[in-house]
């Protein structure tokens, strides 16, 4: 599995003549028999674990700026829906000056192999509500796996029930069984109807007859981008949260399905894994959130391994924060952690998804409190972060609020988001106390 877009840098697309003046090392043009100039084609060059991609402009021109690729042989690939790269498939880049190439594309004979999850959902027949069910499966595998299957409705229902046994940090290369199986009606409401719909669009009654639909290629300003990708050493590593050091070159990441903290040096291209101690033998492994404290230590939310791990970057050692035994349940998990201001009172905030609440734990003593701000009402804390008084602020992924828990009184306050049913999911609080967040279903 690749770490997709660890670094996403905006750049201006420039012509081949400008490239020569600026000593760019690789530039060219992309075309096909049906399009003499092809805008919006993603052109990728790969060597070792490194892949760098740019996008062709309105003239069909692309360029890799100086410093992005070194000399030597780079393998080439393209992404243009409906087309395959005919050639060349590799290029030898000179140590200095410009290497110019002409890329030729041909119509693909297998459009299905190129579709993204969104394009499969767009293509599938049925109502919006039916197709919405497809999007709920993409945390673990592609939509193509569903439509390429041959299960009938009864068999598909059994597959869905089996999926309910897996932890949410599973994926198709590494399924992990939950200690407590999710309620099928909560996991997939109307599972029998969903199974029947899936069976109606897959191969259970023969080959696909409905038309495949594709999104248009990029145009205009959206082509002015550089994407740098780094392959990880194992295909089962799922980089979830990412933290970049102040040097801008050292990248830390959690592994959503594995018990490591990863470190990638983007200058030397060396990757190192630090094993995170197990807290619950036989339970699903993996961490989600990754947050620094004021001293630069990194904290991981340990999901089903319960509690949190603190990584001291000076000693390269972990210290563990465990929930007290009487707080441990079969569904206990801690996805999010907020250590930003734990130095104020020695207390760490951790999210508890199954109870739609948050813990506050005194690190030195282990004394733990559980806050359930929504009670029986709709709502669920997700992204959490504290202010300078270690008051907790959180995003209501189950509803439409920004929430606050007062550190001194424990009182909860809700601030509705600008968009109804926005389901705010991820955010940050800055030094001025301003919260920036994404409205997950609000499109804002």
HELIX and SHEET records of a PDB file:
HELIX    1   1 UNK A   16  UNK A   21  1                                   6    
HELIX    2   2 UNK A  111  UNK A  114  5                                   4    
HELIX    3   3 UNK A  117  UNK A  123  1                                   7    
HELIX    4   4 UNK A  128  UNK A  135  1                                   8    
HELIX    5   5 UNK A  144  UNK A  147  1                                   4    
HELIX    6   6 UNK A  153  UNK A  163  1                                  11    
HELIX    7   7 UNK A  184  UNK A  187  1                                   4    
HELIX    8   8 UNK A  191  UNK A  201  1                                  11    
HELIX    9   9 UNK A  220  UNK A  223  5                                   4    
HELIX   10  10 UNK A  325  UNK A  327  5                                   3    
HELIX   11  11 UNK A  353  UNK A  355  5                                   3    
SHEET    1   A 6 UNK A   2  UNK A  10  0                                        
SHEET    2   A 6 UNK A 225  UNK A 231 -1                                        
SHEET    3   A 6 UNK A  50  UNK A  55 -1                                        
SHEET    4   A 6 UNK A  42  UNK A  47 -1                                        
SHEET    5   A 6 UNK A  72  UNK A  79 -1                                        
SHEET    6   A 6 UNK A  90  UNK A  93 -1                                        
SHEET    1   B 4 UNK A  61  UNK A  64  0                                        
SHEET    2   B 4 UNK A  26  UNK A  32 -1                                        
SHEET    3   B 4 UNK A  99  UNK A 107  1                                        
SHEET    4   B 4 UNK A  83  UNK A  87 -1                                        
SHEET    1   C 4 UNK A 239  UNK A 244  0                                        
SHEET    2   C 4 UNK A 250  UNK A 255 -1                                        
SHEET    3   C 4 UNK A 260  UNK A 265 -1                                        
SHEET    4   C 4 UNK A 270  UNK A 275 -1                                        
SHEET    1   D 4 UNK A 290  UNK A 292  0                                        
SHEET    2   D 4 UNK A 298  UNK A 301 -1                                        
SHEET    3   D 4 UNK A 308  UNK A 312 -1                                        
SHEET    4   D 4 UNK A 317  UNK A 321 -1                                        
SHEET    1   E 4 UNK A 337  UNK A 338  0                                        
SHEET    2   E 4 UNK A 347  UNK A 352 -1                                        
SHEET    3   E 4 UNK A 357  UNK A 362 -1                                        
SHEET    4   E 4 UNK A 368  UNK A 371 -1                                        
SHEET    1   F 4 UNK A 381  UNK A 386  0                                        
SHEET    2   F 4 UNK A 392  UNK A 396 -1                                        
SHEET    3   F 4 UNK A 401  UNK A 405 -1                                        
SHEET    4   F 4 UNK A 412  UNK A 416 -1                                        
SHEET    1   G 2 UNK A 424  UNK A 429  0                                        
SHEET    2   G 2 UNK A 435  UNK A 439 -1                                        
END                                                                             
